[in-house]
Amino acid sequence: MRKLLIGVIILAVLLVAADRISVAVAENQISDRLTSAYGLAGKPGVTIAGFPFLTQVVAGDYPQIDVSASQVSAGGAELHDLNVRLTGVHATVSQVLGNGSSMVTADRAAGSAMVGFGTVDHRLPGGFRAHPDGKDLSVSGNLTIAGALVPVSATVALSVSGAGISVTPVHVSVPGVAALPSAYSSQLRVVVPLSTLPLHLRLTSVHVTPGGLRIGAAARHVQFARE
């Protein structure tokens, strides 16, 4: 009986080891696939949730796969701390553990990332800077008005558009001027381009944080293949 118990324990350990090795291989393969499919500069981190992993392989269905990347280029802007959760992923054994080129699909994807204030600065008139003001975003700098440099500050509204993050001035302040002419205030109306996000994500929200703009994004029926 003692030998049988030891044998069962050894077998269980070997099965767990095989499961963990297999999931590590699969995570690396999916990372390679994502890097190739979206032309990423570096390999993203991939974590396949759930245990055991091998039963998911047999079924070809993976309830949850998490993807992370420290920096990603997206349609003219740089994203930082990108985190994406794929749910309802469907892939064959060869797609996950091998190098197949056919499509891997996910029912849904939801993610978030940070956009630095400097990305907004690049779209504003030269010398303007964006900075958080509680839950709002403020911008300040100098505009040339009637041949003179005039300090201008404004609270701006952020919204999601098909092209990216729309920045619209809502309250503009100029010392000694009751109201800034629209021809000047319109220079503060800009768009931070985010139309091309990884994993076919679409921008859904944007919020001001002390460290930058936190964006939310989502997609359905995501497909990606190794190129």
C-alpha positions in Angstrom: 0.0 0.0 0.0 2.8 2.4 0.9 4.5 1.8 -2.5 1.2 2.3 -4.3 0.7 5.6 -2.4 4.2 6.8 -3.3 3.5 5.8 -6.9 0.3 7.8 -7.0 2.1 10.8 -5.5 4.9 10.6 -8.1 2.4 10.3 -10.9 0.4 13.3 -9.7 3.6 15.4 -9.5 4.6 14.4 -13.0 1.2 15.3 -14.3 1.3 18.7 -12.6 4.8 19.3 -14.0 3.7 18.3 -17.5 0.7 20.6 -17.2 2.8 23.6 -16.1 5.4 23.0 -18.8 2.7 22.8 -21.4 1.1 26.0 -20.3 4.5 27.8 -20.4 5.1 26.6 -23.9 1.6 27.7 -24.9 2.0 31.2 -23.4 5.2 31.6 -25.3 3.6 30.5 -28.5 0.7 32.9 -28.1 3.1 35.7 -27.2 5.0 35.1 -30.5 1.7 35.0 -32.4 0.6 38.3 -31.0 4.0 39.9 -31.7 3.9 38.8 -35.3 0.2 39.6 -35.9 0.4 43.1 -34.6 4.1 44.0 -35.3 4.8 44.6 -31.6 8.3 45.9 -30.7 8.6 43.4 -27.9 6.9 40.2 -26.8 3.9 40.8 -24.6 3.4 38.8 -21.4 0.8 36.1 -21.7 -1.0 34.3 -18.8 -3.4 31.4 -19.4 -5.8 31.2 -16.5 -7.3 28.0 -15.1 -6.0 24.6 -14.0 -5.5 22.1 -15.3 -4.3 23.5 -18.6 -4.2 20.3 -20.6 -8.0 19.8 -20.3 -8.4 23.2 -21.9 -6.1 22.1 -24.7 -8.2 18.9 -25.3 -11.4 20.9 -25.5 -9.8 23.7 -27.6 -11.5 26.3 -25.4 -9.7 28.7 -23.0 -12.0 30.7 -20.6 -9.4 33.5 -20.0 -6.1 34.6 -21.3 -4.4 37.8 -20.0 -2.0 39.8 -22.2 0.2 42.7 -20.9 2.8 44.9 -22.5 4.8 47.8 -21.0 4.8 49.9 -24.2 2.9 49.6 -27.5 2.6 52.0 -30.5 -0.9 52.6 -31.6 -1.9 54.9 -34.4 0.6 57.6 -33.7 0.5 57.4 -30.0 2.4 55.4 -27.4 0.5 53.3 -24.9 2.0 52.3 -21.6 1.0 49.5 -19.2 -1.4 47.8 -21.6 -3.5 45.0 -20.1 -5.9 43.0 -22.1 -8.2 40.2 -21.0 -9.3 37.7 -23.7 -12.3 35.6 -22.9 -13.8 32.7 -24.8 -10.6 31.9 -26.7 -10.8 29.0 -29.2 -7.7 27.3 -30.6 -6.6 23.9 -31.6 -3.7 22.0 -30.1 -1.5 22.8 -33.1 -2.3 26.5 -32.9 -1.5 26.8 -29.2 1.5 24.4 -28.9 2.7 24.6 -32.5 3.4 27.2 -35.2 0.2 27.0 -37.2 -0.8 30.1 -39.2 -4.6 29.7 -39.0 -6.8 32.0 -37.0 -7.1 31.9 -33.2 -10.3 33.6 -32.1 -11.6 35.2 -28.9 -15.2 35.9 -28.2 -14.4 39.1 -26.3 -11.5 41.3 -25.4 -11.4 44.1 -22.8 -8.4 46.2 -21.9 -6.9 49.3 -20.5 -3.7 51.4 -21.0 -2.1 54.7 -20.1 -1.5 57.6 -22.5 1.1 60.1 -21.2 0.3 63.8 -20.9 3.2 64.4 -23.3 1.2 62.7 -26.1 -1.4 65.3 -25.7 1.3 68.1 -25.6 2.6 67.0 -29.0 -0.8 67.8 -30.5 -1.3 71.2 -28.8 0.2 74.5 -30.0 4.0 74.6 -29.4 4.9 75.1 -25.8 1.5 74.1 -24.4 1.4 71.5 -21.6 -1.4 69.3 -20.3 -1.7 68.6 -16.6 -4.3 67.0 -14.3 -6.7 69.1 -12.4 -8.6 66.7 -10.2 -10.8 64.7 -12.5 -10.4 67.3 -15.3 -7.5 68.1 -17.6 -6.1 71.6 -18.0 -3.7 73.0 -20.6 -1.6 76.1 -20.5 0.9 77.9 -22.6 1.2 81.0 -24.8 -0.7 82.0 -28.0 0.3 84.7 -30.4 -2.6 87.2 -30.3 -2.3 90.5 -32.3 1.4 89.9 -32.6 2.0 89.4 -28.9 2.6 86.3 -26.8 -0.3 85.9 -24.4 -0.5 83.4 -21.6 -3.6 81.1 -22.0 -5.0 78.4 -19.7 -8.0 76.2 -20.3 -10.0 73.4 -18.9 -10.6 70.8 -21.6 -13.1 68.1 -22.1 -12.0 64.6 -23.2 -14.2 62.3 -25.3 -13.9 59.2 -27.4 -14.2 59.5 -31.2 -13.6 57.2 -34.1 -10.2 58.8 -34.6 -9.1 58.7 -30.9 -9.3 61.0 -27.9 -10.9 64.3 -28.8 -9.7 67.3 -26.7 -12.1 70.3 -26.6 -11.7 73.5 -24.7 -14.6 74.3 -22.4 -13.3 77.2 -20.3 -10.5 79.4 -21.6 -8.9 82.0 -19.4 -6.7 84.9 -20.7 -5.5 87.7 -18.4 -7.3 90.9 -19.3 -9.5 89.3 -21.9 -13.2 88.6 -21.2 -13.5 86.0 -24.0 -10.9 84.6 -26.3 -12.0 84.7 -30.0 -12.9 81.3 -31.3 -10.2 81.6 -34.0 -7.6 81.3 -31.2 -9.4 78.9 -28.8 -10.0 76.5 -31.7 -6.2 75.9 -31.7 -6.7 74.0 -28.5 -9.2 71.6 -30.1 -7.1 68.6 -31.1 -7.4 64.8 -31.5 -4.9 62.3 -30.0 -5.0 59.5 -32.7 -5.9 56.1 -31.3 -7.8 54.5 -34.2 -5.4 51.5 -34.5 -5.2 49.6 -31.3 -3.8 46.1 -30.8 -6.1 43.1 -30.9 -8.6 45.1 -32.9 -9.6 46.9 -29.7 -11.8 50.0 -30.0 -11.5 52.9 -27.6 -14.5 53.1 -25.2 -13.5 55.5 -22.4 -10.9 58.0 -21.2 -10.3 59.3 -17.7 -7.7 61.7 -16.2 -5.4 60.2 -13.5 -2.4 61.8 -11.8 -0.1 59.8 -14.1 -1.8 60.3 -17.4 -4.9 59.4 -19.3 -6.4 56.0 -18.5 -8.1 54.6 -21.6 -10.5 51.7 -21.8 -11.0 49.6 -24.9 -13.0 46.5 -26.0 -13.7 44.3 -28.9 -15.7 41.2 -29.9 -14.8 38.3 -32.2 -11.1 39.0 -32.1 -9.0 37.0 -34.6 -5.3 36.9 -34.9 -2.9 34.7 -36.9 0.9 34.3 -37.1 2.1 36.1 -40.2 
